[in-house]
Amino acid sequence: MSLLDFFRRRESEETRAVGAGYTSAMLAAREAYISGASGIAELTGTAQSCVSLWEGGIGLADVEGTDLLTRQCLALAGRSLALRGEAVFLIRDDGLVPVSDWSMRTRNARPTAYQITVPEIGGGVSMTALAAEVLHFRVASDPGAPYYGQSPLRRARLTAGLLQKVESGLQTVYGNAAIGAKTLAIEGIGDEQFNKLKADFGMRDRYGEVLLMALDPSHSHPQAATVTPQDMTPDISKVLLAESLAASREAILMAFGVLPSLANGSTTGPLVREAQRHLAQWTLQPLAVLMAEEASEKLAPEVKLDVMRPLQAFDAGGRARAAAGVVQMLTMAKEAGVDPEMALNLVDWGAE
């Protein structure tokens, strides 16, 4: 080999991960994380109403086992879980510090270290923290990326996008269309007046006015045409915007665990209570259990979160009748010589 060959760049094959390899998996996970964090319909009234229910419900939860989970932290966690699917807090001796942005390292699909940004006035402060120093609440994690969460808006991306398009379309119609305006046919106007009227016809926000005065056919103007008085309000009933709007709202409500009947104008009191119980039992309490599990691992031996009692998400009258029946059953069991604990186990009435 000559001396020149020593300085020549050697040709080598470059191997890249393709298909279902590591690189593609990481790119897909990062894309899912970014799209899930954005939220398609975050600014719609329907989504914000659901976010408020999550924020208020989790913020009222009863906490046992730690003093670090304050109402403020719980409310922040509820809002972040609703909009982003995740909530991260830095553990400090004087309390939990909310984290605005973060990245992580994992081992065995579990976070081991975090690069976090703590919000401060004048700019965020970046630092590194071990997993034991960070509370990371997440919901609806994907098996391909169990260390990330998913917001309900991302899981209902199609309906959220449809709701956004419908609301944007309605905003355009009500902002630009000549609602309540009419055309009126007159005769005997000149070219200058005709051109001015044509320009006025294209102006916005001409609500309830006469937009165009058309020429009589007998006039010599080449653009003359007969226009009878008619309403200029656009007919949007044919595109079924009302039905699409209602269907999209109901889909987003269900994605957040809120029964659509709660937003119905004809809803009665019993149905409102059932909707609140459904939200607390099937959405907020499971989230509270996941949060308590993470807090128990990082903060204390055992942390409990309960949203059922503070939200009164149960039938008070039925619960009172059930308690009376249990007391009566225990009395009868004691008189008959039956073990009360065994009697409770027969009807699956445990301590929890």
C-alpha positions as CSV (number, residue, x, y, z in Angstrom):
1,M,0.0,0.0,0.0
2,S,1.4,3.4,-1.0
3,L,1.6,6.5,1.1
4,L,-1.3,8.1,-0.9
5,D,-3.6,5.2,-0.2
6,F,-3.1,5.8,3.5
7,F,-4.6,9.3,3.2
8,R,-7.4,8.3,0.9
9,R,-10.9,8.1,2.5
10,R,-12.0,4.5,2.8
11,E,-15.3,3.6,1.4
12,S,-17.5,1.8,3.9
13,E,-21.1,0.8,4.0
14,E,-23.3,2.8,6.3
15,T,-26.0,0.8,8.1
16,R,-29.3,2.5,9.1
17,A,-32.2,1.1,10.9
18,V,-35.3,0.8,8.7
19,G,-38.8,-0.7,9.0
20,A,-39.6,-1.6,12.5
21,G,-36.1,-0.9,13.8
22,Y,-35.0,1.3,16.7
23,T,-34.8,4.5,14.7
24,S,-38.2,4.2,13.2
25,A,-39.7,3.3,16.6
26,M,-38.1,6.3,18.3
27,L,-39.2,8.7,15.5
28,A,-42.8,7.3,15.7
29,A,-42.8,7.7,19.5
30,R,-41.4,11.3,19.3
31,E,-44.1,12.1,16.6
32,A,-46.8,10.7,18.8
33,Y,-45.5,12.7,21.8
34,I,-45.4,16.0,19.9
35,S,-48.8,15.5,18.2
36,G,-50.3,14.4,21.5
37,A,-49.0,17.5,23.3
38,S,-50.4,19.9,20.8
39,G,-54.0,18.9,21.0
40,I,-56.2,19.7,18.0
41,A,-59.2,21.2,19.7
42,E,-57.7,22.6,22.9
43,L,-59.4,26.0,22.3
44,T,-62.9,24.8,21.7
45,G,-65.5,25.3,24.4
46,T,-66.3,21.6,24.6
47,A,-62.7,20.5,25.2
48,Q,-62.2,23.3,27.8
49,S,-65.4,22.3,29.6
50,C,-64.0,18.7,29.9
51,V,-60.6,20.0,31.0
52,S,-62.3,22.0,33.7
53,L,-64.1,18.9,35.0
54,W,-60.9,17.0,35.1
55,E,-59.1,19.8,36.8
56,G,-61.8,20.4,39.4
57,G,-62.4,16.7,40.1
58,I,-58.8,15.8,40.7
59,G,-58.1,19.0,42.5
60,L,-60.8,18.0,45.1
61,A,-59.4,14.6,45.7
62,D,-58.7,13.4,49.3
63,V,-55.0,12.7,49.8
64,E,-53.7,10.3,52.5
65,G,-50.0,9.6,53.2
66,T,-48.3,12.8,52.0
67,D,-48.6,16.6,52.4
68,L,-46.8,17.3,49.1
69,L,-49.8,16.7,46.9
70,T,-51.5,20.0,47.5
71,R,-54.8,21.2,45.9
72,Q,-52.8,23.4,43.5
73,C,-50.6,20.5,42.4
74,L,-53.5,18.2,41.9
75,A,-55.4,20.8,39.8
76,L,-52.2,21.4,37.7
77,A,-51.9,17.6,37.3
78,G,-55.5,17.3,36.2
79,R,-55.3,20.0,33.6
80,S,-52.0,18.7,32.2
81,L,-53.3,15.2,32.0
82,A,-56.4,16.4,30.2
83,L,-54.5,18.5,27.6
84,R,-51.2,16.6,27.3
85,G,-51.8,13.2,28.8
86,E,-48.8,13.7,31.2
87,A,-47.9,15.7,34.2
88,V,-44.4,16.0,35.6
89,F,-43.3,17.5,39.0
90,L,-39.9,17.9,40.5
91,I,-39.8,16.7,44.1
92,R,-38.3,19.1,46.6
93,D,-38.3,19.3,50.4
94,D,-40.6,22.3,50.4
95,G,-43.1,20.9,47.8
96,L,-43.6,19.8,44.3
97,V,-42.3,22.0,41.4
98,P,-44.3,21.9,38.1
99,V,-42.2,21.1,35.0
100,S,-43.0,22.7,31.7
101,D,-40.8,20.5,29.4
102,W,-38.8,17.4,29.8
103,S,-37.0,14.6,28.1
104,M,-35.9,11.3,29.6
105,R,-33.6,8.3,29.5
106,T,-35.1,4.9,29.9
107,R,-34.1,1.4,30.8
108,N,-36.4,-1.6,30.5
109,A,-39.1,0.9,29.3
110,R,-38.9,2.7,32.6
111,P,-37.5,6.3,33.0
112,T,-34.1,6.5,34.8
113,A,-33.2,10.2,34.4
114,Y,-34.9,13.4,33.3
115,Q,-33.7,16.5,31.6
116,I,-36.3,19.0,32.8
117,T,-37.2,22.7,32.4
118,V,-38.7,24.5,35.4
119,P,-40.7,27.6,34.5
120,E,-39.4,30.9,36.0
121,I,-40.1,34.5,35.3
122,G,-37.7,35.6,32.6
123,G,-37.2,32.1,31.2
124,G,-37.1,28.5,32.2
125,V,-34.2,26.8,34.1
126,S,-32.9,23.5,32.8
127,M,-31.5,20.8,35.1
128,T,-31.0,17.0,35.3
129,A,-32.9,14.9,37.8
130,L,-33.0,11.2,38.6
131,A,-36.3,9.3,38.2
132,A,-36.7,9.0,42.0
133,E,-36.7,12.9,42.1
134,V,-39.6,13.3,39.6
135,L,-43.3,12.5,39.8
136,H,-44.4,11.5,36.3
137,F,-48.1,11.0,36.0
138,R,-49.3,9.7,32.6
139,V,-52.5,8.2,31.1
140,A,-53.3,6.1,28.1
141,S,-49.7,5.1,27.4
142,D,-49.0,3.4,24.1
143,P,-47.3,-0.1,24.3
144,G,-44.7,1.2,21.9
145,A,-43.8,4.1,24.2
146,P,-45.1,3.3,27.7
147,Y,-43.1,6.2,29.2
148,Y,-45.3,8.8,27.4
149,G,-48.9,9.6,27.9
150,Q,-51.7,10.5,25.4
151,S,-54.3,13.1,25.8
152,P,-58.0,12.4,25.0
153,L,-57.8,14.9,22.2
154,R,-55.1,13.0,20.5
155,R,-57.1,9.7,20.8
156,A,-60.1,11.5,19.3
157,R,-58.1,13.3,16.6
158,L,-60.6,12.8,13.8
159,T,-63.6,14.1,15.7
160,A,-61.6,16.9,17.3
161,G,-60.4,18.0,13.9
162,L,-63.9,17.9,12.5
163,L,-65.2,20.0,15.4
164,Q,-62.4,22.5,14.8
165,K,-63.3,22.7,11.0
166,V,-67.0,23.1,11.7
167,E,-66.4,25.8,14.3
168,S,-64.0,27.6,11.9
169,G,-66.5,27.3,9.1
170,L,-69.3,28.8,11.2
171,Q,-67.0,31.6,12.3
172,T,-66.2,32.4,8.7
173,V,-69.9,32.4,7.7
174,Y,-71.0,34.6,10.6
175,G,-68.0,36.9,10.2
176,N,-68.1,37.4,6.4
177,A,-71.5,36.4,5.0
178,A,-74.1,39.1,4.4
179,I,-76.6,37.7,6.9
180,G,-80.0,39.4,6.8
181,A,-79.1,41.5,3.8
182,K,-81.2,41.7,0.6
183,T,-80.8,42.7,-3.0
184,L,-83.1,45.3,-4.6
185,A,-83.6,46.0,-8.3
186,I,-83.9,49.6,-9.5
187,E,-83.3,51.3,-12.8
188,G,-81.6,54.4,-14.1
189,I,-78.1,54.4,-12.5
190,G,-74.9,55.2,-14.3
191,D,-71.6,53.3,-14.7
192,E,-69.9,55.0,-11.8
193,Q,-72.7,54.2,-9.4
194,F,-73.0,50.7,-10.7
195,N,-69.3,50.0,-10.1
196,K,-69.5,51.5,-6.6
197,L,-72.4,49.3,-5.8
198,K,-70.5,46.3,-7.1
199,A,-67.6,47.2,-4.8
200,D,-70.0,47.6,-1.8
201,F,-71.4,44.1,-2.6
202,G,-68.0,42.6,-1.8
203,M,-67.6,44.3,1.6
204,R,-67.9,42.4,4.8
205,D,-70.2,42.8,7.7
206,R,-73.0,44.2,5.7
207,Y,-75.7,42.8,8.0
208,G,-79.3,43.7,7.3
209,E,-78.5,46.1,4.5
210,V,-79.3,46.5,0.8
211,L,-76.1,45.1,-0.8
212,L,-76.7,45.5,-4.6
213,M,-79.0,47.6,-6.7
214,A,-79.2,46.0,-10.1
215,L,-80.0,47.7,-13.4
216,D,-83.2,47.4,-15.3
217,P,-82.9,45.3,-18.5
218,S,-83.9,48.3,-20.6
219,H,-80.7,50.1,-19.6
220,S,-77.9,50.1,-22.1
221,H,-75.3,48.9,-19.6
222,P,-73.7,45.7,-20.9
223,Q,-73.9,44.0,-17.4
224,A,-77.5,44.9,-16.9
225,A,-79.6,42.1,-15.4
226,T,-82.9,41.8,-13.6
227,V,-82.4,40.9,-9.9
228,T,-85.5,40.4,-7.9
229,P,-85.5,41.3,-4.2
230,Q,-84.1,38.2,-2.5
231,D,-82.5,37.2,0.8
232,M,-78.7,37.1,0.8
233,T,-78.4,34.9,3.9
234,P,-76.4,31.8,2.9
235,D,-78.2,28.5,3.3
236,I,-75.9,26.3,5.3
237,S,-78.5,23.7,6.3
238,K,-77.6,21.5,3.4
239,V,-74.1,20.7,4.7
240,L,-75.6,19.5,8.0
241,L,-73.3,21.7,10.1
242,A,-75.6,21.4,13.2
243,E,-75.5,17.6,13.1
244,S,-71.8,17.5,12.5
245,L,-71.2,19.9,15.3
246,A,-73.4,17.9,17.7
247,A,-71.7,14.6,16.8
248,S,-68.2,16.0,17.2
249,R,-69.0,17.5,20.6
250,E,-70.5,14.2,21.8
251,A,-67.4,12.3,20.6
252,I,-65.1,14.6,22.4
253,L,-67.2,14.4,25.6
254,M,-67.0,10.7,25.5
255,A,-63.3,10.8,24.9
256,F,-62.9,12.7,28.2
257,G,-65.2,10.3,29.9
258,V,-68.1,12.8,30.1
259,L,-71.6,11.5,29.1
260,P,-73.0,13.7,26.3
261,S,-76.2,14.0,28.2
262,L,-74.5,16.3,30.6
263,A,-74.3,19.0,27.8
264,N,-77.9,18.4,26.7
265,G,-80.1,21.4,27.3
266,S,-83.0,19.2,28.3
267,T,-81.0,17.2,30.9
268,T,-82.7,16.7,34.3
269,G,-81.2,16.6,37.7
270,P,-81.0,12.8,38.0
271,L,-79.3,12.5,34.7
272,V,-76.8,15.2,35.6
273,R,-76.0,13.2,38.8
274,E,-75.5,10.0,36.8
275,A,-73.2,11.8,34.4
276,Q,-71.1,13.1,37.3
277,R,-70.9,9.6,38.8
278,H,-69.9,8.1,35.5
279,L,-67.1,10.7,35.2
280,A,-65.9,10.1,38.7
281,Q,-66.1,6.3,38.8
282,W,-64.8,5.4,35.3
283,T,-62.4,8.3,34.5
284,L,-61.2,10.3,37.5
285,Q,-60.9,7.6,40.1
286,P,-58.8,5.3,37.9
287,L,-56.6,8.3,37.2
288,A,-56.3,9.0,40.9
289,V,-55.3,5.4,41.5
290,L,-52.5,5.7,38.9
291,M,-51.3,8.9,40.5
292,A,-51.4,7.4,43.9
293,E,-49.3,4.5,42.7
294,E,-46.6,6.8,41.3
295,A,-46.7,8.9,44.5
296,S,-46.4,5.8,46.7
297,E,-43.3,4.8,44.8
298,K,-41.6,8.2,45.1
299,L,-43.0,10.0,48.2
300,A,-44.3,7.6,50.9
301,P,-44.9,3.9,51.6
302,E,-48.6,4.3,50.7
303,V,-50.4,7.2,49.2
304,K,-54.2,7.2,48.5
305,L,-56.2,9.5,46.4
306,D,-60.0,9.4,46.5
307,V,-62.3,11.6,44.3
308,M,-65.5,9.7,45.1
309,R,-66.1,11.1,48.5
310,P,-65.4,14.8,47.9
311,L,-67.4,14.7,44.6
312,Q,-70.3,12.9,46.3
313,A,-70.3,10.6,43.3
314,F,-72.8,8.1,44.7
315,D,-76.5,7.8,45.4
316,A,-76.8,9.1,48.9
317,G,-80.3,7.7,49.4
318,G,-79.4,4.3,48.0
319,R,-76.2,4.2,50.1
320,A,-78.1,5.0,53.3
321,R,-80.6,2.2,52.5
322,A,-77.7,-0.2,51.8
323,A,-76.1,0.7,55.1
324,A,-79.3,0.2,57.0
325,G,-79.7,-3.2,55.3
326,V,-76.1,-4.2,56.2
327,V,-76.7,-3.3,59.8
328,Q,-79.9,-5.3,59.9
329,M,-78.2,-8.2,58.3
330,L,-75.3,-8.1,60.7
331,T,-77.7,-8.1,63.6
332,M,-79.6,-11.1,62.2
333,A,-76.3,-12.9,61.6
334,K,-75.2,-12.3,65.1
335,E,-78.5,-13.6,66.5
336,A,-78.3,-16.7,64.3
337,G,-74.7,-17.4,65.4
338,V,-73.3,-16.7,61.9
339,D,-69.9,-15.0,61.6
340,P,-70.6,-11.4,60.4
341,E,-67.3,-11.2,58.4
342,M,-68.2,-14.4,56.5
343,A,-71.7,-13.0,55.8
344,L,-70.1,-9.8,54.4
345,N,-67.8,-11.8,52.2
346,L,-70.7,-13.8,50.7
347,V,-72.1,-10.5,49.2
348,D,-68.6,-9.3,48.3
349,W,-68.7,-6.4,50.8
350,G,-65.1,-5.8,51.6
351,A,-63.2,-3.1,53.5
352,E,-62.4,-1.1,50.4
